[in-house]
Amino acid sequence: MEKFRHSHSLGQNFLTDGNLLSAIVSDAEVGADDTVVEVGAGMGALTLPLVKSGARVFAFEIDNRLEEYLRPLEKEYPNLTVVMGDFMKADISGLFAGEYKAVANLPYYITTPVLFRLLDDVRCKSVTVMVQKEVAERIAATPGGKDYGVLSVSAQLSGRAQVVRSVGRQMFTPPPNVDSAVVKIDKNREIEGKAQIMEVVRAAFGMRRKTLMNCLSSAGYDKIKVTNALQTLGLCPDVRGERLSPNEFSALAKLLK
C-alpha cells in the first residue's frame, strides 16, 4: 500500500482495520444466501470479509490501477465478480437476477448519487455503508432539525434508517479530514409512486426558509390545491417542509396528484 498513490479526486481513503471491516459485514447481516453489491472495492479490504461470508459478491471499482489487487481475489473466490467501471453507469440488472444487499465504504465525492440510486432500486433490500459522519446524520435525521432534508425523507420512506457505529478518521489510509459513520437502511416497505413523492419533497426543500406553500407554488403546484391538501392533513398553511414526516410527504403527494 505504500507504493500506491491514493487519488484525492476519487475519494480514496481505504479502511485497514480487520475488526472494523468484519463488523461492517456483521452490521449488514450478510450470509451465504445473499447477493451483495459493493461500490468502491478499492484494494479489496472489505471485499474479502464479504466473500468469506459465503455471499455472492459483485464488487465495483472505477480505478483501473486497483485491478491488480482485485483480480487475484476473484480467482481465489468463485463467489466474487469484479466489475471494473463506474457503478453509476452500470446496468446491474444485467449482472444477476433477484434482490441484493448493498455494502460499501463509499467514496465521499459520490456518496449522495450512489445512495439515491440504491434507494430507488426496488431490488435493493438493504444498504449498509460507511459515509461521512454528517451525511449519516442527515440520513437518520428527524423532522424539524437542520440535518433533515431530501436524503432523510428518501431513506426513511423506504424503511428504517439508523447510524450503527461511529468511525474515527484515524481508521483510514490516508486519514480524511472528517470522521465517518456506518449507516444502515433496511428497506422494508414498497413505496407506490415514490418518484412523485420525491418531486414534492425536492420542491419543499428547494427554498428551506420559505413556507411549504410558497415552495410548492414556485414549483408549479396549484396554490388552492396545496391549501386544501394541507388542511386535509391538519397542517398549518405556513408550515415549512422540514416539519413534515416522510409519511406526511407521502400523503401530501397523493393529494396533489
PAKEGU-815993 format. One line per field, with one value per residue (C-alpha): x, z, y; residue number from 1; residue in three letters. Coordinates in nm, 3 decimals, padded with zeros to 5 digits, m for minus. Each point is the difference from the previous one (the first is absolute). Layout:
N
X = [X|...]
Z = [Z|...]
Y = [Y|...]
i = [NUM|...]
aa = [ala|...]
END
This chain:
257
X = [00.000|00.299|00.069|m00.358|m00.078|m00.351|m00.220|m00.151|m00.244|m00.137|m00.033|00.238|00.020|00.037|m00.104|00.274|m00.133|m00.103|m00.230|m00.188|m00.036|m00.142|m00.235|m00.139|m00.077|m00.169|m00.200|m00.120|m00.112|00.160|m00.004|00.037|m00.354|00.056|00.109|00.209|00.092|00.311|00.068|00.361|00.183|00.342|00.269|m00.259|00.023|m00.379|m00.046|00.193|m00.224|m00.304|00.101|00.110|m00.357|m00.101|m00.210|00.002|00.191|00.012|00.277|00.010|00.319|00.058|00.378|00.171|00.322|m00.169|m00.083|00.327|m00.110|m00.353|00.051|00.200|m00.292|m00.237|00.213|00.012|m00.370|m00.252|m00.280|00.167|m00.050|00.214|m00.155|00.249|m00.203|m00.230|m00.280|m00.222|00.010|m00.023|m00.303|m00.029|m00.303|00.220|00.237|m00.235|m00.366|m00.179|00.054|00.330|00.156|00.229|00.309|00.276|00.257|m00.131|00.236|m00.115|m00.022|m00.267|m00.186|m00.329|m00.055|00.080|m00.238|m00.286|00.057|m00.005|m00.305|m00.191|00.090|m00.283|00.235|00.225|m00.134|00.254|00.282|00.290|00.263|00.287|m00.058|00.112|m00.144|m00.209|m00.157|m00.089|m00.164|m00.200|m00.121|m00.127|m00.121|m00.351|m00.243|00.066|00.379|00.257|00.128|m00.343|m00.042|m00.052|00.242|m00.162|m00.347|00.114|00.178|m00.277|m00.277|00.162|00.025|00.211|00.313|00.249|00.362|00.147|00.357|00.234|00.344|00.289|00.210|00.309|m00.151|00.068|00.306|00.058|m00.205|m00.274|m00.073|m00.331|m00.137|m00.227|m00.287|m00.164|m00.365|m00.248|m00.327|m00.232|m00.233|m00.306|m00.273|m00.113|m00.065|m00.268|00.058|00.335|00.115|m00.301|00.053|00.365|m00.101|m00.209|00.280|00.262|m00.231|m00.069|00.371|00.090|m00.019|00.027|m00.075|m00.332|m00.326|m00.104|m00.282|00.240|00.247|m00.266|m00.163|00.338|00.044|m00.327|m00.250|m00.345|m00.024|m00.363|00.069|00.299|m00.214|m00.271|00.256|00.166|m00.340|m00.095|00.322|m00.056|00.310|00.032|00.002|00.334|00.174|00.348|00.098|00.254|m00.290|m00.166|00.074|00.065|m00.352|m00.148|00.194|m00.138|m00.356|00.050|00.129|m00.305|m00.231|00.186|00.004]
Z = [00.000|00.050|m00.376|m00.099|m00.051|00.127|m00.223|00.179|m00.288|00.039|00.377|00.071|00.377|00.065|00.316|00.145|00.334|m00.034|00.304|m00.132|m00.345|00.148|00.216|m00.308|m00.162|00.325|00.006|m00.353|00.110|m00.306|m00.039|m00.252|m00.133|m00.092|m00.310|00.081|m00.205|00.119|m00.138|00.009|00.076|00.019|00.077|00.119|00.376|00.043|m00.297|00.176|00.311|m00.227|m00.217|00.306|00.128|m00.290|m00.170|m00.377|m00.033|m00.292|00.076|m00.203|m00.034|m00.234|00.042|m00.246|00.202|00.269|m00.233|00.086|00.365|m00.077|m00.274|00.225|00.246|m00.284|m00.099|00.358|00.077|m00.257|00.173|m00.093|m00.322|m00.045|m00.219|m00.111|m00.087|00.122|00.221|m00.089|m00.368|00.048|m00.087|00.320|m00.130|m00.265|00.256|00.211|00.080|00.328|00.303|00.146|00.295|m00.055|00.221|m00.055|00.127|m00.226|m00.144|00.138|m00.339|m00.132|00.320|m00.067|m00.363|00.092|00.296|m00.208|m00.265|00.261|00.175|m00.329|m00.106|00.107|m00.016|00.271|00.334|00.234|m00.008|00.248|m00.080|00.150|m00.067|00.126|00.350|m00.096|m00.288|00.241|00.229|m00.294|m00.093|00.351|00.083|00.133|m00.118|00.122|00.025|m00.222|m00.126|m00.118|m00.375|m00.332|00.080|00.342|m00.151|m00.284|00.240|00.257|m00.255|m00.086|00.355|00.310|m00.016|00.287|00.079|00.127|00.083|00.000|m00.159|00.066|m00.284|00.131|m00.121|m00.363|m00.224|m00.073|00.283|m00.134|00.154|00.149|00.212|m00.147|00.101|m00.113|m00.086|m00.072|m00.187|00.011|m00.295|00.137|m00.178|m00.363|m00.093|m00.260|m00.200|00.163|m00.296|00.043|00.376|m00.046|m00.251|00.275|00.254|m00.221|m00.062|00.374|00.083|m00.301|00.212|00.363|00.146|m00.184|00.096|m00.160|m00.172|m00.166|m00.095|m00.166|m00.170|m00.140|m00.132|m00.192|00.236|00.016|00.312|00.071|m00.033|00.237|00.250|m00.005|00.032|00.303|00.160|m00.062|00.171|00.294|m00.081|00.044|m00.323|00.100|00.080|m00.140|m00.180|00.265|00.243|m00.203|00.066|m00.290|00.041|m00.013|m00.320|m00.146|00.090|m00.134|m00.333|m00.041|00.065|m00.252|m00.272]
Y = [00.000|00.230|00.000|00.077|00.368|00.066|00.211|00.298|00.061|m00.355|00.036|m00.287|m00.040|m00.373|m00.183|m00.218|m00.127|m00.364|00.003|00.302|m00.152|m00.321|00.208|00.177|m00.337|m00.103|00.326|m00.077|m00.349|m00.155|m00.377|m00.280|00.047|00.366|00.185|00.307|00.306|00.184|00.349|00.114|m00.323|00.165|m00.257|m00.251|00.056|m00.014|m00.231|m00.277|m00.037|00.034|m00.296|m00.199|00.028|m00.223|00.268|00.051|00.329|00.244|00.250|00.323|00.204|00.295|00.033|m00.236|00.017|m00.210|m00.287|m00.174|m00.021|m00.121|m00.260|m00.237|00.003|m00.079|m00.299|m00.125|00.042|m00.130|00.195|00.333|00.196|00.311|00.269|00.263|00.308|00.274|m00.136|00.298|m00.099|m00.375|m00.212|m00.203|m00.189|m00.158|m00.151|m00.209|m00.062|00.052|00.220|00.116|00.177|00.299|00.020|00.254|00.244|00.275|00.261|00.335|00.171|m00.236|m00.095|00.179|m00.112|m00.361|00.007|00.139|m00.268|m00.277|00.143|00.021|m00.356|m00.231|m00.301|00.146|m00.120|00.161|00.254|m00.014|00.260|00.194|00.369|00.338|00.050|00.302|m00.197|m00.281|00.256|00.135|m00.347|m00.073|00.355|00.059|00.271|00.352|m00.011|00.169|m00.338|m00.115|00.023|m00.178|m00.284|m00.055|m00.033|m00.227|m00.237|m00.008|m00.048|m00.331|m00.131|00.033|00.216|00.002|00.084|m00.327|00.107|00.300|m00.027|00.235|00.139|m00.183|m00.329|00.094|00.015|00.282|00.159|00.231|00.340|m00.115|m00.283|m00.266|m00.224|m00.321|00.045|m00.277|00.034|m00.300|00.038|m00.173|00.195|00.017|00.362|00.057|00.316|00.080|00.210|00.227|00.021|00.095|00.268|00.161|m00.047|00.164|00.293|00.030|00.024|00.213|00.315|m00.107|00.344|00.027|m00.164|m00.326|00.188|00.244|m00.274|m00.214|00.299|00.105|m00.354|00.025|m00.164|00.160|00.217|m00.083|m00.372|00.030|00.194|m00.267|m00.280|00.159|00.053|m00.364|m00.112|00.236|00.206|00.375|00.204|00.154|m00.331|m00.055|m00.318|m00.096|m00.059|m00.275|m00.366|m00.238|m00.140|00.351|00.071|m00.324|00.098|00.354|m00.129|m00.222|00.294|00.215|m00.268]
i = [1|2|3|4|5|6|7|8|9|10|11|12|13|14|15|16|17|18|19|20|21|22|23|24|25|26|27|28|29|30|31|32|33|34|35|36|37|38|39|40|41|42|43|44|45|46|47|48|49|50|51|52|53|54|55|56|57|58|59|60|61|62|63|64|65|66|67|68|69|70|71|72|73|74|75|76|77|78|79|80|81|82|83|84|85|86|87|88|89|90|91|92|93|94|95|96|97|98|99|100|101|102|103|104|105|106|107|108|109|110|111|112|113|114|115|116|117|118|119|120|121|122|123|124|125|126|127|128|129|130|131|132|133|134|135|136|137|138|139|140|141|142|143|144|145|146|147|148|149|150|151|152|153|154|155|156|157|158|159|160|161|162|163|164|165|166|167|168|169|170|171|172|173|174|175|176|177|178|179|180|181|182|183|184|185|186|187|188|189|190|191|192|193|194|195|196|197|198|199|200|201|202|203|204|205|206|207|208|209|210|211|212|213|214|215|216|217|218|219|220|221|222|223|224|225|226|227|228|229|230|231|232|233|234|235|236|237|238|239|240|241|242|243|244|245|246|247|248|249|250|251|252|253|254|255|256|257]
aa = [met|glu|lys|phe|arg|his|ser|his|ser|leu|gly|gln|asn|phe|leu|thr|asp|gly|asn|leu|leu|ser|ala|ile|val|ser|asp|ala|glu|val|gly|ala|asp|asp|thr|val|val|glu|val|gly|ala|gly|met|gly|ala|leu|thr|leu|pro|leu|val|lys|ser|gly|ala|arg|val|phe|ala|phe|glu|ile|asp|asn|arg|leu|glu|glu|tyr|leu|arg|pro|leu|glu|lys|glu|tyr|pro|asn|leu|thr|val|val|met|gly|asp|phe|met|lys|ala|asp|ile|ser|gly|leu|phe|ala|gly|glu|tyr|lys|ala|val|ala|asn|leu|pro|tyr|tyr|ile|thr|thr|pro|val|leu|phe|arg|leu|leu|asp|asp|val|arg|cys|lys|ser|val|thr|val|met|val|gln|lys|glu|val|ala|glu|arg|ile|ala|ala|thr|pro|gly|gly|lys|asp|tyr|gly|val|leu|ser|val|ser|ala|gln|leu|ser|gly|arg|ala|gln|val|val|arg|ser|val|gly|arg|gln|met|phe|thr|pro|pro|pro|asn|val|asp|ser|ala|val|val|lys|ile|asp|lys|asn|arg|glu|ile|glu|gly|lys|ala|gln|ile|met|glu|val|val|arg|ala|ala|phe|gly|met|arg|arg|lys|thr|leu|met|asn|cys|leu|ser|ser|ala|gly|tyr|asp|lys|ile|lys|val|thr|asn|ala|leu|gln|thr|leu|gly|leu|cys|pro|asp|val|arg|gly|glu|arg|leu|ser|pro|asn|glu|phe|ser|ala|leu|ala|lys|leu|leu|lys]
END
